[in-house]
Amino acid sequence: MPQLDDKIDRMLAMPVYAQTPEVRETGLLELLKEGLEYACVRHSGYRSYVEHWPENYQGAGRVCDLPYLPVSMLKANPPISLVGADEVRRTVTSSATTSQLPSRIVLDAPTSRRMTKGTVIIARDFIGASRRPYLVIDTPDLKASGESMGARAAAIQGLQPFATETTYCLCCDEHGELALELERLMEFAHRNKDTEILIYGFTYILWNHLVKPMQAVGCSLNLKNARIMHSGGWKRLQDQAVEKGLFNEQLAAVVGCDAGQIIDFYGMVESVGVIFPDCQFGNKHAPAFGEVIVRDPLTLEPVAAGEHGIVQVCSVLPTSFPGNMLLTEDMAQVVAYDGCACGRRGISFRFAGRVPRSEIRGCGNIEVKRSAVN
């Protein structure tokens, strides 16, 4: 394990978007194989699943040929773990629709450390490395504490290293609904009107609990130096017919900044430490320590540039649960396999919604009710 830790840390130290696809493929393939081997040793059910894969992963010549796990398998309770109970520091749960169970992943100290480091490395490439006042469009009771943490708290915590101070501007009213604390928000805005700041919130929370209330009272925060990052929640805005262009325009007007300072990023708790922000051309990119494969829904082969398919995320970071190779329930279009005008190398892609009726089933070779470490 120490040797695997060192190799992952060395990959985290590489330039995050500078490698050619060929160089990245070589390094990832070797390290992902080691991650798979480690998971197989630690969990007999996962080992059985990998052994029943059509090809021996040790002989795979491409990352896309390695065995992947449908993300729905991480909805198991108790969660699939590669570490002993005494090593688990926290269990993180995903957000889930009413009809779905949340995913549950366990984090030990090394995976938790990498999660934070990976998020910071990626975000730094988009917003710079400086620390600044951090405005969270959410409630302070979501602060990470105890042994469990939800998706919103995980996202808030992921950007915490950029903060000099943190201000939350929502509360729960007497009905348990989110409500804007306007006085606290305006006080923050006045105090930081000429300061570079960072704002974060879930997409639907920003719209429903910042944009709409501020529009109702005709206010702007006049924070021209704000950088806004948001994630999650587009599905909850579909019934309001809110498209990204409208969202950016009206959020920028309320905050008082340029719409180009708003960054939408995709992240999932099942792929800890790997987030996918939009570049200035509206494309998302995979970092040096991860990869994205877009697979044809019928053949499961990687699609050509310009085509749509099911998203698979790959990451070298997790060693506390089998999250190296995950087939998600999301769709995306490959824009190009290299050459985005923003200068970031490797695949560029855009998300295109959820897989219809996306509860992927299978993986009967993984027995999740047995001891976590075998």
DRENDO-1510 file (C-alpha; in Angstrom, 1 decimal, always signed):
<recs>
REC; n; res; u; v; w
REC; 1; MET; +0.0; +0.0; +0.0 .
REC; 2; PRO; +2.7; +2.6; +0.7 .
REC; 3; GLN; +4.1; +2.1; -2.8 .
REC; 4; LEU; +0.7; +2.6; -4.3 .
REC; 5; ASP; +0.2; +5.7; -2.2 .
REC; 6; ASP; +3.5; +7.1; -3.5 .
REC; 7; LYS; +2.6; +6.4; -7.1 .
REC; 8; ILE; -0.8; +8.2; -6.7 .
REC; 9; ASP; +0.9; +11.2; -5.1 .
REC; 10; ARG; +3.4; +11.4; -7.9 .
REC; 11; MET; +0.5; +11.4; -10.4 .
REC; 12; LEU; -1.2; +14.2; -8.4 .
REC; 13; ALA; +2.0; +16.2; -8.7 .
REC; 14; MET; +1.9; +16.2; -12.5 .
REC; 15; PRO; +0.6; +19.1; -14.6 .
REC; 16; VAL; -3.2; +18.6; -14.4 .
REC; 17; TYR; -4.1; +19.1; -18.1 .
REC; 18; ALA; -0.8; +19.2; -20.0 .
REC; 19; GLN; -0.2; +15.6; -21.0 .
REC; 20; THR; -0.9; +14.3; -24.5 .
REC; 21; PRO; -3.6; +11.6; -24.6 .
REC; 22; GLU; -0.9; +9.0; -25.3 .
REC; 23; VAL; +1.3; +9.8; -22.3 .
REC; 24; ARG; -1.7; +10.1; -20.0 .
REC; 25; GLU; -3.1; +6.7; -21.2 .
REC; 26; THR; +0.2; +4.9; -20.5 .
REC; 27; GLY; +0.5; +6.3; -16.9 .
REC; 28; LEU; -3.2; +5.8; -16.1 .
REC; 29; LEU; -3.3; +2.2; -17.4 .
REC; 30; GLU; -0.4; +1.1; -15.2 .
REC; 31; LEU; -1.8; +2.7; -12.0 .
REC; 32; LEU; -5.4; +1.7; -12.6 .
REC; 33; LYS; -4.3; -1.9; -12.9 .
REC; 34; GLU; -2.5; -1.6; -9.6 .
REC; 35; GLY; -5.7; -0.1; -8.1 .
REC; 36; LEU; -7.8; -3.0; -9.4 .
REC; 37; GLU; -5.3; -5.5; -8.1 .
REC; 38; TYR; -5.4; -3.9; -4.6 .
REC; 39; ALA; -9.2; -3.9; -4.6 .
REC; 40; CYS; -9.3; -7.6; -5.6 .
REC; 41; VAL; -7.0; -8.5; -2.8 .
REC; 42; ARG; -9.1; -6.6; -0.3 .
REC; 43; HIS; -12.6; -7.7; -1.3 .
REC; 44; SER; -13.4; -11.3; -2.4 .
REC; 45; GLY; -16.7; -10.3; -4.0 .
REC; 46; TYR; -15.1; -7.7; -6.2 .
REC; 47; ARG; -12.3; -10.1; -7.1 .
REC; 48; SER; -15.0; -12.6; -8.3 .
REC; 49; TYR; -16.6; -9.9; -10.4 .
REC; 50; VAL; -13.2; -8.9; -12.0 .
REC; 51; GLU; -12.3; -12.6; -12.6 .
REC; 52; HIS; -15.6; -13.0; -14.5 .
REC; 53; TRP; -14.8; -10.1; -16.8 .
REC; 54; PRO; -14.4; -11.2; -20.5 .
REC; 55; GLU; -10.7; -10.3; -20.6 .
REC; 56; ASN; -7.9; -10.5; -18.0 .
REC; 57; TYR; -7.4; -6.9; -17.0 .
REC; 58; GLN; -3.6; -7.5; -16.5 .
REC; 59; GLY; -3.2; -8.0; -20.2 .
REC; 60; ALA; -5.4; -4.9; -21.2 .
REC; 61; GLY; -3.6; -2.5; -23.5 .
REC; 62; ARG; -6.1; +0.4; -23.1 .
REC; 63; VAL; -7.9; +2.0; -20.1 .
REC; 64; CYS; -11.2; +1.4; -21.8 .
REC; 65; ASP; -10.6; -2.4; -21.7 .
REC; 66; LEU; -10.3; -2.5; -17.9 .
REC; 67; PRO; -13.3; -3.9; -15.9 .
REC; 68; TYR; -15.7; -1.2; -14.8 .
REC; 69; LEU; -18.4; -1.2; -12.1 .
REC; 70; PRO; -21.9; +0.2; -12.7 .
REC; 71; VAL; -22.2; +3.0; -10.2 .
REC; 72; SER; -25.5; +1.5; -8.9 .
REC; 73; MET; -23.5; -1.1; -7.1 .
REC; 74; LEU; -22.3; +1.6; -4.7 .
REC; 75; LYS; -25.9; +2.0; -3.5 .
REC; 76; ALA; -25.3; -1.0; -1.2 .
REC; 77; ASN; -26.0; -0.6; +2.5 .
REC; 78; PRO; -23.7; -1.3; +4.2 .
REC; 79; PRO; -21.4; +0.2; +1.6 .
REC; 80; ILE; -18.7; -1.8; -0.2 .
REC; 81; SER; -15.4; -1.2; +1.7 .
REC; 82; LEU; -11.8; -2.1; +1.0 .
REC; 83; VAL; -10.7; -1.1; +4.5 .
REC; 84; GLY; -11.5; -2.3; +8.0 .
REC; 85; ALA; -14.2; -0.6; +10.1 .
REC; 86; ASP; -11.5; +1.0; +12.3 .
REC; 87; GLU; -10.0; +2.7; +9.3 .
REC; 88; VAL; -13.2; +4.4; +8.0 .
REC; 89; ARG; -13.2; +8.1; +8.8 .
REC; 90; ARG; -16.4; +9.1; +7.1 .
REC; 91; THR; -19.3; +7.7; +4.9 .
REC; 92; VAL; -20.4; +10.1; +2.1 .
REC; 93; THR; -23.8; +9.7; +0.6 .
REC; 94; SER; -24.9; +11.0; -2.8 .
REC; 95; SER; -28.0; +13.1; -3.5 .
REC; 96; ALA; -30.8; +10.9; -4.9 .
REC; 97; THR; -34.2; +11.3; -6.4 .
REC; 98; THR; -37.2; +10.1; -4.5 .
REC; 99; SER; -37.3; +6.8; -6.4 .
REC; 100; GLN; -33.6; +6.0; -6.0 .
REC; 101; LEU; -31.3; +5.0; -3.1 .
REC; 102; PRO; -28.2; +7.1; -2.5 .
REC; 103; SER; -24.8; +5.8; -3.2 .
REC; 104; ARG; -22.6; +5.3; -0.1 .
REC; 105; ILE; -18.9; +5.4; -0.1 .
REC; 106; VAL; -16.4; +5.0; +2.7 .
REC; 107; LEU; -13.4; +7.2; +3.1 .
REC; 108; ASP; -10.3; +6.3; +5.0 .
REC; 109; ALA; -7.6; +9.0; +5.8 .
REC; 110; PRO; -5.5; +8.5; +2.6 .
REC; 111; THR; -8.5; +8.6; +0.3 .
REC; 112; SER; -10.0; +11.6; +2.1 .
REC; 113; ARG; -6.7; +13.5; +1.8 .
REC; 114; ARG; -6.5; +12.7; -1.9 .
REC; 115; MET; -10.1; +13.8; -2.4 .
REC; 116; THR; -9.4; +17.2; -1.1 .
REC; 117; LYS; -6.1; +17.5; -2.9 .
REC; 118; GLY; -7.6; +16.4; -6.3 .
REC; 119; THR; -10.5; +18.9; -6.0 .
REC; 120; VAL; -8.1; +21.7; -5.1 .
REC; 121; ILE; -5.7; +20.9; -8.0 .
REC; 122; ILE; -8.5; +21.0; -10.6 .
REC; 123; ALA; -10.3; +24.1; -9.2 .
REC; 124; ARG; -7.0; +26.0; -8.9 .
REC; 125; ASP; -6.5; +25.6; -12.7 .
REC; 126; PHE; -9.8; +27.5; -13.2 .
REC; 127; ILE; -10.0; +30.1; -10.4 .
REC; 128; GLY; -6.4; +30.5; -9.4 .
REC; 129; ALA; -4.6; +29.5; -6.2 .
REC; 130; SER; -5.3; +32.5; -3.9 .
REC; 131; ARG; -7.4; +32.3; -0.8 .
REC; 132; ARG; -10.4; +34.6; -0.5 .
REC; 133; PRO; -13.7; +35.2; +1.3 .
REC; 134; TYR; -16.0; +32.2; +0.6 .
REC; 135; LEU; -19.7; +32.7; +0.3 .
REC; 136; VAL; -21.8; +29.5; +0.5 .
REC; 137; ILE; -25.3; +29.7; -0.7 .
REC; 138; ASP; -26.5; +27.1; +1.8 .
REC; 139; THR; -27.1; +26.6; +5.5 .
REC; 140; PRO; -24.3; +26.3; +8.1 .
REC; 141; ASP; -25.8; +23.1; +9.5 .
REC; 142; LEU; -24.4; +21.3; +6.4 .
REC; 143; LYS; -20.9; +21.7; +7.7 .
REC; 144; ALA; -19.1; +18.4; +7.6 .
REC; 145; SER; -19.1; +16.8; +11.0 .
REC; 146; GLY; -19.4; +13.3; +12.6 .
REC; 147; GLU; -19.0; +10.2; +10.5 .
REC; 148; SER; -21.4; +10.9; +7.7 .
REC; 149; MET; -21.6; +13.6; +5.0 .
REC; 150; GLY; -24.0; +14.4; +2.2 .
REC; 151; ALA; -23.2; +15.5; -1.4 .
REC; 152; ARG; -23.8; +19.2; -0.7 .
REC; 153; ALA; -21.6; +19.2; +2.4 .
REC; 154; ALA; -18.9; +17.4; +0.5 .
REC; 155; ALA; -18.9; +19.9; -2.4 .
REC; 156; ILE; -18.8; +22.8; +0.1 .
REC; 157; GLN; -15.9; +21.3; +2.0 .
REC; 158; GLY; -14.1; +20.5; -1.3 .
REC; 159; LEU; -13.6; +24.3; -2.0 .
REC; 160; GLN; -12.8; +25.2; +1.7 .
REC; 161; PRO; -9.1; +25.3; +1.1 .
REC; 162; PHE; -9.6; +28.4; -1.0 .
REC; 163; ALA; -11.3; +30.3; +1.9 .
REC; 164; THR; -9.9; +32.9; +4.2 .
REC; 165; GLU; -13.3; +33.0; +5.9 .
REC; 166; THR; -16.7; +31.3; +5.2 .
REC; 167; THR; -20.1; +32.9; +5.3 .
REC; 168; TYR; -23.4; +30.9; +4.9 .
REC; 169; CYS; -26.4; +33.0; +3.8 .
REC; 170; LEU; -29.3; +30.6; +4.0 .
REC; 171; CYS; -31.3; +29.3; +7.0 .
REC; 172; CYS; -34.3; +27.0; +7.5 .
REC; 173; ASP; -37.6; +28.8; +8.2 .
REC; 174; GLU; -40.3; +27.6; +10.5 .
REC; 175; HIS; -41.5; +25.1; +7.9 .
REC; 176; GLY; -38.1; +23.6; +7.3 .
REC; 177; GLU; -37.7; +25.3; +4.0 .
REC; 178; LEU; -34.6; +27.1; +2.8 .
REC; 179; ALA; -34.7; +30.9; +3.1 .
REC; 180; LEU; -32.3; +33.7; +2.2 .
REC; 181; GLU; -30.8; +35.7; +5.1 .
REC; 182; LEU; -30.8; +38.9; +3.1 .
REC; 183; GLU; -29.3; +41.1; +5.8 .
REC; 184; ARG; -26.3; +38.7; +6.3 .
REC; 185; LEU; -25.8; +38.5; +2.6 .
REC; 186; MET; -25.8; +42.3; +2.0 .
REC; 187; GLU; -23.5; +42.7; +4.9 .
REC; 188; PHE; -21.0; +40.3; +3.3 .
REC; 189; ALA; -21.4; +42.0; +0.0 .
REC; 190; HIS; -20.7; +45.5; +1.4 .
REC; 191; ARG; -17.7; +44.2; +3.4 .
REC; 192; ASN; -16.2; +42.5; +0.3 .
REC; 193; LYS; -17.4; +44.8; -2.6 .
REC; 194; ASP; -13.8; +45.3; -3.9 .
REC; 195; THR; -12.4; +42.0; -2.9 .
REC; 196; GLU; -11.9; +38.8; -5.0 .
REC; 197; ILE; -14.4; +36.3; -3.5 .
REC; 198; LEU; -15.6; +32.8; -4.2 .
REC; 199; ILE; -19.3; +31.8; -4.2 .
REC; 200; TYR; -20.5; +28.2; -4.3 .
REC; 201; GLY; -23.9; +26.6; -4.2 .
REC; 202; PHE; -25.9; +23.8; -5.7 .
REC; 203; THR; -27.4; +24.9; -9.1 .
REC; 204; TYR; -31.0; +24.7; -8.1 .
REC; 205; ILE; -30.3; +26.4; -4.7 .
REC; 206; LEU; -28.6; +29.3; -6.4 .
REC; 207; TRP; -31.6; +29.8; -8.7 .
REC; 208; ASN; -34.4; +29.3; -6.2 .
REC; 209; HIS; -32.9; +30.8; -3.1 .
REC; 210; LEU; -30.5; +33.5; -4.4 .
REC; 211; VAL; -31.5; +34.6; -7.9 .
REC; 212; LYS; -35.3; +34.6; -7.5 .
REC; 213; PRO; -35.4; +36.2; -4.0 .
REC; 214; MET; -32.9; +38.9; -5.0 .
REC; 215; GLN; -34.9; +39.6; -8.2 .
REC; 216; ALA; -38.0; +39.9; -6.1 .
REC; 217; VAL; -36.5; +42.8; -4.0 .
REC; 218; GLY; -34.6; +44.3; -7.0 .
REC; 219; CYS; -31.2; +43.9; -5.4 .
REC; 220; SER; -27.7; +43.3; -6.8 .
REC; 221; LEU; -24.7; +42.4; -4.7 .
REC; 222; ASN; -22.3; +44.4; -6.8 .
REC; 223; LEU; -19.6; +41.8; -6.4 .
REC; 224; LYS; -17.7; +42.4; -9.6 .
REC; 225; ASN; -14.7; +40.3; -8.5 .
REC; 226; ALA; -16.8; +37.2; -7.6 .
REC; 227; ARG; -16.0; +33.8; -9.0 .
REC; 228; ILE; -19.0; +31.5; -8.9 .
REC; 229; MET; -18.8; +27.7; -8.9 .
REC; 230; HIS; -21.9; +25.6; -8.9 .
REC; 231; SER; -22.8; +21.9; -9.4 .
REC; 232; GLY; -25.7; +19.5; -9.3 .
REC; 233; GLY; -29.4; +20.2; -9.5 .
REC; 234; TRP; -30.0; +20.9; -13.2 .
REC; 235; LYS; -32.7; +18.2; -13.2 .
REC; 236; ARG; -34.6; +20.1; -10.5 .
REC; 237; LEU; -34.8; +23.2; -12.8 .
REC; 238; GLN; -36.2; +21.4; -15.8 .
REC; 239; ASP; -39.8; +22.1; -14.8 .
REC; 240; GLN; -38.9; +25.8; -14.6 .
REC; 241; ALA; -37.4; +25.7; -18.2 .
REC; 242; VAL; -34.1; +27.2; -16.9 .
REC; 243; GLU; -31.4; +26.8; -19.5 .
REC; 244; LYS; -27.7; +27.4; -18.8 .
REC; 245; GLY; -27.6; +30.7; -20.8 .
REC; 246; LEU; -30.5; +32.1; -18.9 .
REC; 247; PHE; -29.1; +30.9; -15.6 .
REC; 248; ASN; -25.7; +32.5; -16.1 .
REC; 249; GLU; -27.2; +35.8; -17.3 .
REC; 250; GLN; -29.6; +36.2; -14.4 .
REC; 251; LEU; -27.2; +34.9; -11.7 .
REC; 252; ALA; -24.5; +37.3; -13.0 .
REC; 253; ALA; -26.9; +40.2; -12.9 .
REC; 254; VAL; -27.8; +39.4; -9.3 .
REC; 255; VAL; -24.2; +39.0; -8.1 .
REC; 256; GLY; -23.0; +41.9; -10.2 .
REC; 257; CYS; -20.2; +40.1; -12.1 .
REC; 258; ASP; -19.6; +39.0; -15.6 .
REC; 259; ALA; -21.3; +35.8; -16.8 .
REC; 260; GLY; -17.9; +34.5; -17.8 .
REC; 261; GLN; -17.0; +34.3; -14.1 .
REC; 262; ILE; -19.6; +31.5; -13.5 .
REC; 263; ILE; -18.3; +28.0; -13.7 .
REC; 264; ASP; -20.6; +25.0; -13.8 .
REC; 265; PHE; -18.8; +21.8; -12.7 .
REC; 266; TYR; -19.9; +18.1; -12.7 .
REC; 267; GLY; -18.8; +16.0; -9.8 .
REC; 268; MET; -20.1; +12.9; -8.1 .
REC; 269; VAL; -19.3; +11.5; -4.6 .
REC; 270; GLU; -18.6; +8.1; -6.1 .
REC; 271; SER; -15.6; +9.6; -8.0 .
REC; 272; VAL; -14.0; +11.4; -5.1 .
REC; 273; GLY; -11.6; +14.3; -5.8 .
REC; 274; VAL; -12.4; +14.4; -9.6 .
REC; 275; ILE; -14.5; +17.3; -10.7 .
REC; 276; PHE; -15.2; +18.5; -14.3 .
REC; 277; PRO; -15.6; +22.3; -14.5 .
REC; 278; ASP; -16.6; +24.0; -17.8 .
REC; 279; CYS; -13.7; +25.7; -19.6 .
REC; 280; GLN; -14.4; +29.1; -21.3 .
REC; 281; PHE; -15.6; +27.2; -24.4 .
REC; 282; GLY; -18.2; +25.2; -22.4 .
REC; 283; ASN; -16.3; +21.9; -22.5 .
REC; 284; LYS; -15.3; +19.7; -19.6 .
REC; 285; HIS; -11.9; +18.0; -19.3 .
REC; 286; ALA; -10.4; +15.0; -17.5 .
REC; 287; PRO; -7.4; +15.6; -15.2 .
REC; 288; ALA; -4.1; +13.8; -15.3 .
REC; 289; PHE; -5.2; +11.5; -12.5 .
REC; 290; GLY; -8.4; +10.5; -14.1 .
REC; 291; GLU; -10.1; +9.8; -17.4 .
REC; 292; VAL; -13.6; +9.9; -19.0 .
REC; 293; ILE; -14.8; +7.3; -21.5 .
REC; 294; VAL; -18.1; +7.8; -23.3 .
REC; 295; ARG; -19.5; +4.4; -24.3 .
REC; 296; ASP; -22.1; +3.5; -26.9 .
REC; 297; PRO; -25.3; +2.5; -25.1 .
REC; 298; LEU; -25.8; -0.6; -27.2 .
REC; 299; THR; -22.2; -1.9; -27.8 .
REC; 300; LEU; -20.5; -0.2; -24.8 .
REC; 301; GLU; -17.6; +0.6; -27.0 .
REC; 302; PRO; -16.1; +4.1; -26.9 .
REC; 303; VAL; -17.9; +6.5; -29.2 .
REC; 304; ALA; -16.3; +8.6; -31.9 .
REC; 305; ALA; -15.9; +12.4; -31.5 .
REC; 306; GLY; -19.2; +14.2; -31.9 .
REC; 307; GLU; -21.2; +11.2; -30.7 .
REC; 308; HIS; -23.2; +10.7; -27.5 .
REC; 309; GLY; -23.0; +7.8; -25.0 .
REC; 310; ILE; -22.9; +6.7; -21.4 .
REC; 311; VAL; -20.2; +8.3; -19.2 .
REC; 312; GLN; -17.6; +6.2; -17.5 .
REC; 313; VAL; -15.3; +8.0; -15.0 .
REC; 314; CYS; -11.9; +6.6; -14.1 .
REC; 315; SER; -9.8; +7.8; -11.2 .
REC; 316; VAL; -6.6; +6.6; -9.5 .
REC; 317; LEU; -7.5; +8.3; -6.2 .
REC; 318; PRO; -9.8; +5.9; -4.2 .
REC; 319; THR; -8.3; +3.0; -2.2 .
REC; 320; SER; -11.0; +2.7; +0.5 .
REC; 321; PHE; -13.7; +1.5; -2.0 .
REC; 322; PRO; -13.7; +0.1; -5.5 .
REC; 323; GLY; -14.2; +3.5; -7.3 .
REC; 324; ASN; -11.5; +3.4; -9.9 .
REC; 325; MET; -13.6; +2.5; -12.9 .
REC; 326; LEU; -17.3; +3.5; -12.7 .
REC; 327; LEU; -20.0; +3.4; -15.4 .
REC; 328; THR; -22.3; +6.2; -14.4 .
REC; 329; GLU; -26.0; +6.9; -15.2 .
REC; 330; ASP; -25.2; +10.0; -17.2 .
REC; 331; MET; -24.9; +10.8; -20.9 .
REC; 332; ALA; -22.4; +13.0; -22.6 .
REC; 333; GLN; -21.2; +14.0; -26.1 .
REC; 334; VAL; -17.5; +13.8; -26.9 .
REC; 335; VAL; -16.5; +17.1; -28.4 .
REC; 336; ALA; -13.0; +16.0; -29.3 .
REC; 337; TYR; -10.3; +13.6; -28.1 .
REC; 338; ASP; -7.7; +16.4; -28.0 .
REC; 339; GLY; -7.2; +20.0; -29.1 .
REC; 340; CYS; -9.8; +22.1; -27.1 .
REC; 341; ALA; -9.2; +25.8; -27.9 .
REC; 342; CYS; -8.7; +26.4; -24.1 .
REC; 343; GLY; -5.4; +24.6; -24.3 .
REC; 344; ARG; -6.2; +21.7; -22.0 .
REC; 345; ARG; -5.1; +18.4; -23.5 .
REC; 346; GLY; -7.1; +15.2; -23.7 .
REC; 347; ILE; -10.8; +14.5; -24.1 .
REC; 348; SER; -13.3; +17.4; -24.1 .
REC; 349; PHE; -16.9; +16.6; -23.6 .
REC; 350; ARG; -20.3; +18.0; -22.6 .
REC; 351; PHE; -22.9; +16.3; -20.4 .
REC; 352; ALA; -26.3; +15.6; -22.0 .
REC; 353; GLY; -28.6; +14.5; -19.2 .
REC; 354; ARG; -29.4; +11.2; -17.5 .
REC; 355; VAL; -29.7; +7.7; -19.1 .
REC; 356; PRO; -33.5; +7.2; -19.5 .
REC; 357; ARG; -34.8; +5.0; -16.6 .
REC; 358; SER; -31.2; +4.9; -15.4 .
REC; 359; GLU; -31.0; +2.3; -12.6 .
REC; 360; ILE; -28.3; +0.0; -14.1 .
REC; 361; ARG; -28.5; -3.5; -12.7 .
REC; 362; GLY; -26.2; -6.4; -12.6 .
REC; 363; CYS; -22.8; -7.3; -11.0 .
REC; 364; GLY; -24.3; -10.3; -9.2 .
REC; 365; ASN; -20.7; -11.5; -8.6 .
REC; 366; ILE; -20.3; -8.9; -5.8 .
REC; 367; GLU; -21.6; -10.1; -2.5 .
REC; 368; VAL; -22.1; -6.9; -0.5 .
REC; 369; LYS; -23.4; -8.4; +2.7 .
REC; 370; ARG; -20.3; -10.1; +3.8 .
REC; 371; SER; -17.3; -8.8; +5.7 .
REC; 372; ALA; -15.9; -5.6; +4.1 .
REC; 373; VAL; -12.3; -6.8; +4.0 .
REC; 374; ASN; -11.5; -10.4; +3.2 .
</recs>
